[in-house]
């Protein structure tokens, strides 16, 4: 059901593929989509901006460029969603095992709080704080790794 609603959002143009696949729980509802689609920066999505986003999405879905989206192309998107979900599931399992420092098969609150691998990766200079440059660097690294 979750995949069906995601695919519906993609087809309706409400969420670009990268946004829908990546998600961003830290954003206020709608902010990430607004930033992505509000090309003129006026704080709102006009019908023209939505239509432009839908056109970009159509071109991405029409993999063979024949002017139609067929079942094969949708199946390719569905498979990409499944592949990314499986990869995320594997990362979650691996991350959980890493957090279980004492190997008891459980992650305590202390173990959970002590695990900050993404922060540690981003904190290039080791000062315990993330600058805008460090955040941008790690986002770029993660985006490159996701593709």
Secondary structure as the mmCIF struct_conf table of DSSP 4:
data_model
#
loop_
_struct_conf.conf_type_id
_struct_conf.id
_struct_conf.beg_label_comp_id
_struct_conf.beg_label_asym_id
_struct_conf.beg_label_seq_id
_struct_conf.end_label_comp_id
_struct_conf.end_label_asym_id
_struct_conf.end_label_seq_id
HELX_RH_AL_P HELX_RH_AL_P1 UNK A 2 UNK A 12
TURN_TY1_P TURN_TY1_P1 UNK A 13 UNK A 13
BEND BEND1 UNK A 14 UNK A 15
HELX_RH_AL_P HELX_RH_AL_P2 UNK A 17 UNK A 22
TURN_TY1_P TURN_TY1_P2 UNK A 25 UNK A 26
BEND BEND2 UNK A 27 UNK A 27
HELX_LH_PP_P HELX_LH_PP_P1 UNK A 28 UNK A 28
TURN_TY1_P TURN_TY1_P3 UNK A 29 UNK A 30
HELX_RH_AL_P HELX_RH_AL_P3 UNK A 31 UNK A 37
TURN_TY1_P TURN_TY1_P4 UNK A 39 UNK A 40
BEND BEND3 UNK A 42 UNK A 44
HELX_RH_AL_P HELX_RH_AL_P4 UNK A 47 UNK A 61
TURN_TY1_P TURN_TY1_P5 UNK A 63 UNK A 64
BEND BEND4 UNK A 66 UNK A 68
HELX_RH_AL_P HELX_RH_AL_P5 UNK A 71 UNK A 99
TURN_TY1_P TURN_TY1_P6 UNK A 101 UNK A 102
BEND BEND5 UNK A 104 UNK A 105
HELX_RH_AL_P HELX_RH_AL_P6 UNK A 109 UNK A 114
HELX_RH_AL_P HELX_RH_AL_P7 UNK A 117 UNK A 122
TURN_TY1_P TURN_TY1_P7 UNK A 124 UNK A 125
BEND BEND6 UNK A 127 UNK A 128
HELX_RH_AL_P HELX_RH_AL_P8 UNK A 132 UNK A 146
#
